[in-house]
Amino acid sequence: MIVVTGATGNVGRPLTRALAEAGEQVTAVSRHPTAVPDGVHHRVADLTEPASLRPALDGAKALFLLLSGDLHTTGASPADIIGEAADSGVRRVVLLSTLGVVTRPFGTTRIAMRALEDTLRESGLEWAVLRPGGFASNALWWAESVRARRVVAAPFGDIGVPIIDPADIGAVAAACLLDDRHTGGAYELTGPEVITPRQQAAAIGAALDSPVRFHELTRDEARAAMTESMPAELADDTLDILGAPSPAELRVSPDVERVLGRAPRPFADWVARNVDAFR
């Protein structure tokens, strides 16, 4: 059995489907009750209380670990989750980390994530680490304004990064959970091209066959909006990258193709699959 945390999210949903379609027994874990694909078990657990995960881990051979936002705050103890996994007999953990542990290792949230990576490496378990950059699904932050006013409001309109389709992250995670060849791997995951927020707005408009206007926010305006749904430290780290990406953050990584044998999907593909969210 394979346990997927964050199973209702943009990575967890396609990962859960991919594992179920591969014939694996899957337990999907989320903080609240939710519908899951046929044949998939569901457990409610709160990862801020690692002991609540024990029933889901009973009999599991592998765990996909995705931290909720509150586990990125000062005082959180996500390393305890790895301890629970080891104590429960889990053999393999695939951790969703972040590209920032490599590109900006001294940011507050990056230091904590790198420490978690180190805990996993030293745990005695089989492991793999996934380090994605920005997610294509972050465009869903704009869905309401696009539906209501055909406007995308974002900072740094003409500064881009190679954002990745979360379904590609899920596909790489499935490969790492199922294939021994990926044990001990640390994969940097990006999309196939650098794309700016203004270009994303145009792609959404093309998918809708209706023009979408771009409105540039100040950094302070963007931070205020972001901190409504994520810790301030994480918002600041994210804005630092979006506003002034380093050469390493602009690099298109070969790792998705290396693992999956195909190129990562472009942003336009993600929009085509999710266009109803913007109608």
Helices and strands as residue ranges (DSSP letters): E 2-4, H 12-21, E 26-30, E 41-44, G 50-53, H 54-57, E 62-65, G 69-72, H 79-87, E 92-96, H 100-103, H 108-121, E 126-132, G 136-142, H 143-149, E 151-155, H 166-178, G 180-182, E 186-189, H 197-208, E 213-217, H 219-226, H 232-243, H 247-250, H 255-260, H 267-274, G 275-278
